[in-house]
């Protein structure tokens, strides 16, 4: 009995140490309000031409001023580029309830990711040509929605200047250039491709547009995946980035919120683990918000926390394995498997720890690892919820639909509920909202933008 009591005391002591290391991940009410105020201030800086250059949240205008009305009809193409896997999609709208989708996924060869930019766009054109040939579309003319999920500076729907690469892309001679013009040039060299207009947008804006087809109250789009971002509908009178008066009342804004905190605004609530992760990353002092919330980084936060707990003797008998010392070896998929197990069940957790070099993990080790995963993933959901609530309150409509896409949101256990619960706590009582999963929103949204703009431009030409 004495031995059991001693072991229980040791387990409780170890758990206290683990909880102490995880304490910075738990957000109190005061911290939530402070983050909300900082995010709102960054939004306002990003929307003003005199302060945008200094803003972490850049608030790039998308020039999307119309959302689908469900009156759109016809055939529309989309090219959806978000990473080394990209997609071509054909959307055929016969009626509101008669929509057909044909799509094909493609893989960019590694040499194309780092070679000349011209080769990248030639590869897109080659795949587009093959797609059109396979679907016998070579005699038809299309509007094309082009989802390009990298930071873009836009002056119209038909222009997108690449600001920077990410996601293993390092193609030469593209940064600072118009990606629409480069795509047009490549497509023009193919005899079987006939494109009237190309409309460029980022993935989160496309998610918002896709959700708006089903839910007209959609005003916010969010991506929660390997990286994160949000787009929202802003009143033109608050967008102080144009020299001329704009006739329309609203425009979708691409926040690029991944950089929130890049100049130190969030340092007051970042943990030592967050600073260590950033210092060892390939892009120090950049994407600070993403490094606390995105799927690419959550597993690394867990790994670094485990190492602190192991070094303190609170987990895995204080032994550091060779595997656990490898950067980025622990990912969000493993976290998801651990949190998906029923309480008291540790089969998946044990298997994961075994692959990390620990064949004799105790129940307490497994439970402590689950606790770390839970606090890290909960912080992710709550930080995003703070920014979402800020956007809902800013828009001010009585009811808003938030369209969300991304593997973390769609697949991570209980993430949806944590996000919904925290957003509800922070949204003012007079505003209501709902979260709508919008799977494959980036491709569908691009095609729907082509449909919406194609109809509008046809009507404009007829009026003239």
C-alpha positions in Angstrom: 0.0 0.0 0.0 2.8 2.4 0.9 4.5 1.6 -2.5 1.2 2.4 -4.3 0.8 5.6 -2.4 4.3 6.6 -3.2 3.7 5.9 -6.9 0.5 7.9 -6.9 2.3 10.8 -5.3 5.0 10.7 -8.0 2.3 10.6 -10.7 0.6 13.6 -9.2 3.8 15.5 -8.9 4.7 14.7 -12.5 1.3 15.8 -13.7 1.8 19.1 -11.9 5.0 19.7 -13.7 3.4 18.9 -17.1 0.5 21.3 -16.3 3.0 24.0 -15.4 4.8 23.7 -18.7 1.4 23.8 -20.5 0.1 26.8 -18.4 1.1 29.4 -21.0 -1.2 27.7 -23.5 -4.3 28.3 -21.4 -5.9 31.7 -22.3 -7.7 33.6 -19.6 -10.4 36.2 -20.2 -8.1 39.2 -19.9 -5.7 37.7 -22.4 -8.5 37.0 -24.9 -9.7 40.6 -24.7 -6.2 41.9 -25.1 -5.7 39.8 -28.2 -9.1 40.9 -29.6 -8.1 44.5 -29.2 -4.7 44.0 -30.8 -6.3 42.2 -33.8 -8.9 44.9 -34.3 -6.1 47.5 -34.2 -4.1 45.6 -36.8 -7.2 45.3 -39.0 -7.6 49.1 -38.9 -3.9 49.6 -39.7 -4.1 47.2 -42.6 -7.1 48.9 -44.1 -5.5 52.4 -44.2 -3.0 53.2 -47.0 -0.9 55.3 -44.6 -0.3 52.5 -42.1 -0.7 49.3 -44.2 3.0 48.9 -44.8 3.5 48.7 -41.0 0.6 46.4 -40.3 1.0 42.8 -39.5 -2.5 42.0 -40.8 -2.2 43.5 -44.3 -5.9 43.3 -45.3 -5.3 43.0 -49.0 -8.3 44.0 -51.2 -9.5 41.1 -53.3 -11.6 43.2 -55.7 -14.4 40.7 -55.2 -17.4 42.9 -54.8 -20.2 40.4 -55.7 -21.1 37.0 -54.3 -23.0 34.3 -56.1 -26.8 35.0 -56.5 -27.6 31.4 -57.5 -28.8 32.7 -60.9 -25.4 31.8 -62.5 -25.6 29.2 -65.3 -23.1 27.7 -67.7 -19.7 26.0 -67.7 -16.8 27.4 -65.8 -13.2 26.3 -65.1 -11.0 26.6 -62.0 -7.3 26.1 -61.5 -6.7 25.6 -57.8 -3.0 26.0 -56.7 -2.4 25.7 -53.0 0.7 23.6 -52.9 2.6 20.9 -54.8 -0.8 19.2 -55.4 -3.1 21.3 -57.6 -6.5 20.8 -59.1 -8.4 21.6 -62.3 -12.1 21.7 -62.0 -15.0 22.0 -64.4 -18.3 23.3 -62.9 -21.4 22.9 -65.0 -24.4 24.8 -63.5 -27.7 23.9 -65.2 -29.9 25.0 -62.3 -29.7 25.7 -58.6 -30.1 22.0 -57.8 -28.4 20.7 -61.0 -24.7 21.2 -60.6 -22.1 18.8 -62.0 -18.4 18.8 -61.2 -15.6 17.2 -63.1 -12.1 17.5 -61.6 -8.6 16.1 -61.7 -5.7 16.3 -59.3 -2.1 16.9 -60.4 1.3 16.7 -58.8 4.0 19.3 -59.5 7.4 17.6 -60.1 10.0 18.7 -57.5 12.1 20.4 -60.2 9.2 22.6 -61.2 8.8 23.9 -57.6 12.3 25.4 -57.6 13.0 26.0 -61.3 12.2 29.0 -63.6 8.7 30.4 -63.1 8.0 30.0 -66.8 8.3 26.3 -66.4 5.7 26.3 -63.6 3.1 28.1 -65.6 3.9 25.9 -68.7 3.2 22.9 -66.5 -0.2 24.4 -65.5 -1.0 25.0 -69.2 0.0 21.5 -70.2 -2.2 19.9 -67.5 -5.1 22.3 -68.5 -4.7 21.3 -72.1 -4.8 17.6 -71.2 -7.9 18.2 -69.0 -9.7 20.0 -71.8 -8.8 17.3 -74.3 -10.0 14.5 -72.0 -13.4 16.3 -71.5 -13.7 17.3 -75.2 -13.9 21.0 -74.4 -11.5 22.3 -77.0 -14.2 24.0 -79.0 -15.6 26.0 -76.0 -14.6 29.3 -74.5 -14.4 29.7 -70.7 -14.0 32.1 -67.8 -11.4 30.7 -65.5 -11.2 31.1 -61.7 -7.6 30.9 -60.6 -7.0 30.2 -56.9 -3.4 31.0 -56.1 -2.9 30.6 -52.3 0.1 32.8 -51.9 0.3 36.4 -50.7 -0.8 38.6 -53.7 -1.0 42.4 -54.2 -4.0 43.1 -56.4 -5.2 46.0 -58.4 -8.1 44.2 -60.0 -9.7 40.8 -60.3 -7.5 40.1 -63.3 -4.1 40.9 -61.7 -2.2 39.4 -58.9 1.4 40.4 -58.0 3.2 37.7 -56.1 4.6 39.1 -52.8 6.4 36.0 -51.6 6.6 32.2 -51.9 5.8 29.6 -49.2 5.1 25.9 -49.0 8.4 24.7 -50.7 7.9 26.9 -53.7 11.0 28.8 -54.8 10.3 29.4 -58.5 12.5 32.1 -60.0 11.3 35.3 -61.6 7.8 35.1 -60.2 7.9 37.2 -57.0 7.0 40.8 -58.0 5.3 39.7 -61.2 1.7 39.3 -62.2 0.8 35.6 -62.0 -2.3 36.1 -64.2 -0.2 37.5 -67.0 2.2 34.5 -66.7 -0.7 32.0 -66.8 -2.3 33.8 -69.7 1.0 33.7 -71.7 1.4 30.0 -71.0 -2.3 29.2 -71.9 -2.0 31.3 -75.1 0.6 28.9 -76.5 -1.9 26.0 -76.4 -4.2 25.8 -79.4 -7.0 23.9 -77.6 -7.5 26.3 -74.7 -9.8 29.3 -75.1 -10.1 31.5 -72.0 -12.1 34.8 -72.1 -11.1 36.1 -68.6 -9.0 34.9 -65.7 -10.0 35.9 -62.2 -7.4 35.4 -59.5 -8.1 34.9 -55.8 -6.7 33.2 -52.7 -8.0 30.0 -51.2 -9.8 31.6 -48.2 -11.6 34.1 -50.4 -12.7 31.1 -52.6 -13.9 29.3 -49.5 -16.1 32.3 -48.6 -17.5 32.4 -52.1 -18.2 28.7 -52.2 -20.1 28.9 -48.8 -22.1 31.9 -50.1 -23.6 29.8 -52.9 -25.5 27.7 -50.2 -25.7 30.4 -47.5 -26.4 33.9 -48.6 -25.5 35.2 -45.1 -21.9 34.2 -45.5 -19.6 37.1 -44.7 -16.4 35.3 -43.4 -14.3 32.6 -44.9 -11.6 30.8 -42.9 -8.9 28.2 -43.7 -7.6 26.1 -40.9 -5.1 23.7 -42.4 -1.3 23.4 -42.5 -1.5 27.2 -42.6 -4.4 29.5 -41.7 -6.1 32.6 -43.1 -9.4 34.5 -43.1 -11.3 36.7 -45.5 -14.3 38.8 -44.7 -16.7 41.3 -46.2 -15.8 44.9 -45.3 -17.7 48.1 -45.9 -16.0 50.2 -48.6 -16.1 53.3 -46.4 -13.7 51.6 -44.1 -11.2 50.5 -46.8 -9.0 53.5 -47.1 -6.7 52.0 -49.7 -8.1 53.5 -52.8 -7.5 56.9 -54.4 -10.9 56.9 -56.1 -14.4 56.6 -54.7 -15.8 53.1 -55.1 -19.4 52.7 -56.2 -20.1 49.3 -54.5 -20.8 49.1 -50.8 -18.6 46.2 -49.8 -15.5 44.2 -50.8 -14.0 41.0 -49.6 -10.7 41.5 -47.7 -7.9 38.9 -47.5 -6.6 39.5 -44.0 -3.4 37.4 -44.3 -3.7 37.0 -40.5 -0.9 34.4 -40.3 1.5 37.4 -39.7 -0.4 38.7 -36.8 2.2 39.3 -34.1 5.3 39.5 -36.4 6.4 42.8 -34.8 5.9 41.6 -31.2 2.3 42.4 -30.5 1.6 38.9 -29.2 4.9 38.5 -27.3 3.1 39.1 -24.0 1.2 35.7 -24.3 3.7 33.6 -26.3 5.3 30.8 -24.3 9.0 29.9 -24.2 8.1 27.0 -26.4 6.7 29.5 -29.0 9.9 31.5 -29.0 12.0 28.4 -29.3 10.0 27.1 -32.3 10.2 30.4 -34.1 14.0 30.7 -33.5 14.6 27.2 -35.0 12.2 27.7 -38.0 13.2 28.5 -41.6 11.5 31.9 -41.3 12.2 33.4 -37.9 10.0 36.4 -36.9 7.5 35.6 -39.6 4.1 33.9 -39.5 3.9 34.3 -35.7 0.2 33.7 -35.5 0.4 30.6 -37.7 3.2 29.2 -35.5 0.7 29.1 -32.6 -2.4 27.8 -34.4 -1.7 26.1 -37.8 -1.5 22.4 -38.5 2.1 22.7 -39.7 3.3 23.8 -36.2 1.0 22.3 -33.5 2.8 19.0 -33.5 6.2 20.7 -33.1 4.8 22.7 -30.1 3.8 19.3 -28.6 7.2 17.8 -29.3 9.1 20.7 -27.7 6.8 20.6 -24.7 7.4 16.9 -24.3 11.1 17.4 -24.3 10.8 20.0 -21.5 8.7 17.5 -19.5 11.2 14.7 -20.1 14.1 16.8 -19.1 12.3 17.7 -15.9 11.8 14.0 -15.2 8.0 14.2 -15.4 7.5 12.0 -18.4 9.0 8.8 -19.9 11.5 8.3 -17.0 13.4 11.3 -18.1 14.9 9.6 -21.1 15.3 11.5 -24.4 15.1 9.2 -27.4 16.9 9.9 -30.6 13.6 10.2 -32.5 12.0 12.7 -30.2 15.0 15.0 -30.8 14.2 15.3 -34.5 12.6 18.6 -35.6 9.0 18.4 -36.9 8.9 14.6 -36.4 5.7 14.9 -34.3 2.8 16.2 -36.4 -0.9 17.1 -36.1 -2.0 13.8 -37.5 -0.5 12.1 -34.5 -2.1 14.6 -32.2 -5.4 13.8 -33.8 -5.0 10.1 -33.3 -4.1 10.6 -29.6 -7.1 12.9 -28.9 -9.4 10.7 -30.8 -9.0 7.8 -28.3 -11.6 7.4 -25.6 -10.5 8.5 -22.2 -8.6 5.7 -20.5 -7.7 4.0 -23.8 -4.1 4.3 -24.9 -3.6 1.9 -27.8 -2.8 4.5 -30.4 -0.9 6.7 -28.0 1.4 3.8 -27.0 2.0 2.9 -30.7 2.9 6.5 -31.4 5.3 6.7 -28.4 6.8 3.4 -29.5 7.7 4.9 -32.9 9.3 7.7 -31.0 11.5 5.2 -29.2 9.5 4.5 -26.0 8.5 0.9 -25.7 7.6 1.0 -22.0 5.4 4.1 -21.7 3.1 4.1 -18.7 -0.6 5.0 -18.7 0.5 8.2 -17.0 2.9 9.0 -19.8 0.1 8.5 -22.3 -2.3 10.6 -20.3 0.2 13.4 -20.0 0.9 13.4 -23.7 -2.9 13.6 -24.4 -3.1 16.6 -22.0 -0.3 18.4 -23.9 -2.0 17.7 -27.2 -5.3 19.0 -25.8 -3.9 22.2 -24.4 -2.1 23.0 -27.7 -5.0 22.2 -30.0 -7.4 24.1 -27.7 -5.2 27.2 -27.8 -5.2 27.0 -31.5 -9.0 26.9 -31.7 -9.4 29.6 -29.1 -6.9 32.0 -30.8 -8.7 31.6 -34.1 -12.0 32.1 -32.3 -10.9 35.4 -30.8 -10.1 36.7 -34.3 -13.4 35.3 -35.7 -15.4 37.0 -33.0 -13.6 40.2 -33.7 -14.7 40.0 -37.3 -18.3 39.0 -36.5 -18.6 42.0 -34.1 -17.0 44.3 -36.7 -19.3 43.3 -39.5 -22.2 43.8 -37.2 -25.0 41.8 -39.0 -27.6 40.2 -36.8 -26.7 36.8 -38.3 -23.5 35.7 -40.1 -22.4 32.4 -41.7 -18.7 31.6 -41.4 -17.5 29.2 -44.1 -14.5 27.1 -43.0 -12.3 24.7 -44.9 -9.1 22.8 -44.0 -8.0 19.5 -42.6 -7.5 20.6 -39.0 -11.1 22.0 -38.8 -12.7 19.1 -40.7 -10.8 16.2 -39.1 -9.3 17.1 -35.7 -11.4 15.7 -32.8 -13.6 18.3 -31.1 -11.9 21.2 -32.9 -15.2 22.4 -34.3 -16.9 22.5 -30.9 -14.0 24.3 -29.2 -14.0 26.9 -31.9 -17.8 27.4 -31.8 -17.9 27.6 -28.0 -15.1 30.2 -27.7 -16.4 32.3 -30.6 -19.9 32.3 -29.0 -18.4 33.5 -25.7 -16.7 36.4 -27.3 -19.3 37.5 -29.9 -21.6 40.3 -28.6 -25.1 38.9 -27.6 -26.9 40.8 -30.4 -25.0 39.0 -33.1 -25.6 35.3 -34.1 -23.4 33.1 -36.2 -23.0 29.6 -37.5 -20.0 27.6 -38.7 -20.4 25.8 -42.0 -17.8 23.3 -43.2 -17.0 24.1 -46.9 -14.9 21.1 -48.1 -13.1 21.7 -51.4 -14.1 25.4 -51.1 -11.0 26.7 -52.9 -11.7 25.0 -56.2 -15.5 25.5 -56.1 -15.2 29.1 -55.0 -12.8 29.9 -57.9 -15.2 28.4 -60.5 -18.2 30.3 -58.8 -16.2 33.6 -59.0 -15.7 32.9 -62.7 -19.5 32.3 -63.0 -20.4 35.4 -61.1 -18.0 37.7 -62.9 -18.8 36.2 -66.2 -22.5 36.9 -65.8 -21.9 40.4 -64.6 -19.5 41.2 -67.5 -21.9 39.8 -70.1 -24.8 41.9 -68.7 -22.5 44.9 -68.7 -21.6 44.4 -72.4 -25.3 44.0 -73.3 -26.2 47.2 -71.5 -23.5 49.1 -73.3 
